[in-house]
Every structure is written in structure tokens, then in C-alpha cells.
């Protein structure tokens, strides 16, 4: 079974959307375990620039930008993971 790679990008200020996304990712990690590989990035680093992101929080799944500028609902995030190959 292969893992789905999820990258989350947060601001340096920890605004409310960042906090909500962080909690959501923790829930996803607890629920899906090793089926999802989660990497987090803080601030506008090199990877942020490579994806040409314009706002945080942002979610990139399997190198496809899925969400930018807001915290998604749990259902939206799980749907995006399934769309990207989560079994």
C-alpha cells in the first residue's frame, strides 16, 4: 500500500486558519495513520515558492495544489485525499 503525500503550508503568525488546519491534520493523521504522509512547512520558504503559492494555509496533495487561503472542512480534505489515490 502506497502513502498519499500531503504537504501543508502555514504562515509565520499562526492565525486561526493555521490552528484549525493543524488540528484537522492531527485528526487525519490519527484516523488514517500510515496511509498518509504529512509534511508541514512554515512561512514562505523555498517549497512555497516552487509551488507558486500565494496564501496560507495551503494544502498540496501529491504535488497538486488543492487548497489555498483557508482551512478546508474534514470532508473536503478527505475527498481531496481520495481523489489523489487514498484507499
C-alpha positions, 0 to 999 in steps of 0.5 A: 500500500502506497502513502498519499503525500500531503504537504501543508503550508502555514504562515509565520503568525499562526492565525486561526486558519493555521490552528484549525488546519493543524488540528484537522491534520492531527485528526487525519493523521490519527484516523488514517495513520500510515496511509498518509504522509504529512509534511508541514512547512512554515512561512514562505520558504523555498517549497512555497515558492516552487509551488507558486503559492500565494496564501496560507494555509495551503494544502498540496496533495501529491504535488497538486495544489488543492487548497489555498487561503483557508482551512478546508472542512474534514470532508473536503480534505478527505475527498481531496485525499481520495481523489489523489489515490487514498484507499 
